[in-house]
Amino acid sequence: MKIVKVIEVIAASDKGFTEATQNAIKEASKTVKNIKSIYIKEMNANVVDQKIISYAVNAKISFELDK
């Protein structure tokens, strides 16, 4: 029987939501193995002078535990 665990992370980027999502996977994979999926729970951006200066995602990352 496979056991799947879920962690919640927040990641950011100054380029876009796609890169923020990739950063979440990149950082999580430093300590978590067998990542199977990522679910973007929330997205937000910070604005200064009518320009977006940073993007962030709140994501749930699912991974299988080793037997």
C-alpha positions as CSV (number, residue, x, y, z in Angstrom):
1,M,0.0,0.0,0.0
2,K,1.4,3.4,-1.0
3,I,1.3,6.2,1.6
4,V,1.1,9.8,0.2
5,K,2.0,12.8,2.4
6,V,1.1,16.4,1.6
7,I,3.1,19.5,2.7
8,E,2.2,23.1,2.2
9,V,4.8,25.6,1.0
10,I,5.0,29.2,-0.1
11,A,7.3,30.2,-2.9
12,A,8.0,33.4,-4.8
13,S,9.6,34.8,-8.0
14,D,10.1,38.2,-9.6
15,K,9.4,36.7,-13.0
16,G,5.9,35.0,-12.7
17,F,3.7,32.4,-11.2
18,T,5.2,29.6,-13.3
19,E,8.6,30.3,-11.9
20,A,7.3,30.6,-8.4
21,T,5.7,27.2,-8.8
22,Q,8.9,25.7,-10.1
23,N,10.8,27.3,-7.2
24,A,8.4,25.5,-4.8
25,I,9.3,22.2,-6.4
26,K,13.0,22.9,-6.6
27,E,13.3,23.9,-2.9
28,A,11.0,21.1,-1.7
29,S,13.0,18.5,-3.6
30,K,16.1,19.3,-1.6
31,T,14.6,17.5,1.3
32,V,11.6,15.6,0.0
33,K,11.9,12.7,-2.4
34,N,9.2,11.0,-4.7
35,I,7.3,14.2,-5.4
36,K,4.2,13.3,-7.4
37,S,2.1,16.4,-7.8
38,I,1.7,20.1,-6.9
39,Y,-1.6,21.8,-6.3
40,I,-1.7,25.6,-6.4
41,K,-3.9,26.7,-3.5
42,E,-3.5,30.5,-3.9
43,M,-1.6,33.0,-6.1
44,N,-0.8,36.6,-5.3
45,A,1.3,39.4,-6.5
46,N,2.9,42.5,-4.9
47,V,2.4,45.8,-6.6
48,V,4.4,49.0,-6.4
49,D,3.6,52.0,-8.6
50,Q,1.1,50.1,-10.6
51,K,3.6,47.4,-11.5
52,I,3.9,43.8,-10.3
53,I,7.2,43.4,-8.4
54,S,6.9,39.8,-7.2
55,Y,4.7,36.8,-7.6
56,A,4.0,34.1,-5.0
57,V,2.1,30.8,-4.8
58,N,0.8,28.9,-1.8
59,A,1.1,25.3,-2.9
60,K,0.4,21.7,-1.7
61,I,3.1,19.2,-2.7
62,S,2.2,15.5,-2.6
63,F,4.9,12.8,-2.3
64,E,5.0,9.1,-1.7
65,L,6.7,7.8,1.4
66,D,9.3,5.1,1.1
67,K,8.4,1.7,2.4
